[in-house]
Amino acid sequence: MLALMTVFGQAQEITGKVVGVHDGDTITLLTAEKEQVKVRLEGIDAPELKQAFGNASKQSLS
């Protein structure tokens, strides 16, 4: 279960299966309603894919 922050700063709980890893701090969840939700993990500052160590960061999250 994850708590997501909306644009207005309110947390929303969501459950689902991780179906994708974009980089070291961003994943995609598939909810029970078959909706894909892109989630950026709070408190994680990982390199983007085009930055140094970006691919290694993605592999670590996978």
LINFEN-V559851 format. One record per pair of residues at least 12 apart in sequence whose C-alpha atoms are under 8 Angstrom apart, sorted by sequence separation. I is the first residue (numbers start at 0). J is the second residue. D is the distance in Angstrom with one decimal. If there is no record, write none. Layout:
i/j/d
I/J/D
I/J/D
//
This chain:
i/j/d
0/12/6.6
1/13/5.3
16/28/5.3
17/29/6.4
25/37/7.1
26/38/5.3
0/13/5.7
1/14/6.4
15/28/5.4
16/29/5.2
25/38/5.6
26/39/6.5
0/14/4.6
14/28/7.9
15/29/5.1
16/30/6.7
25/39/4.4
26/40/7.8
0/15/7.3
15/30/4.3
24/39/5.8
25/40/6.0
14/30/6.2
15/31/6.4
24/40/5.3
13/30/7.7
14/31/7.8
24/43/5.9
24/44/6.8
24/45/5.8
23/45/5.2
22/45/7.8
23/46/6.7
22/46/7.7
23/47/7.2
22/47/6.3
22/48/6.1
23/53/7.1
22/53/7.0
22/54/7.3
23/56/4.6
24/57/7.8
22/56/6.6
23/57/4.3
3/38/7.5
22/57/4.4
23/58/7.5
21/57/6.9
23/59/7.1
24/60/7.6
20/57/6.9
23/60/5.7
22/60/7.7
20/60/7.3
20/61/6.4
//
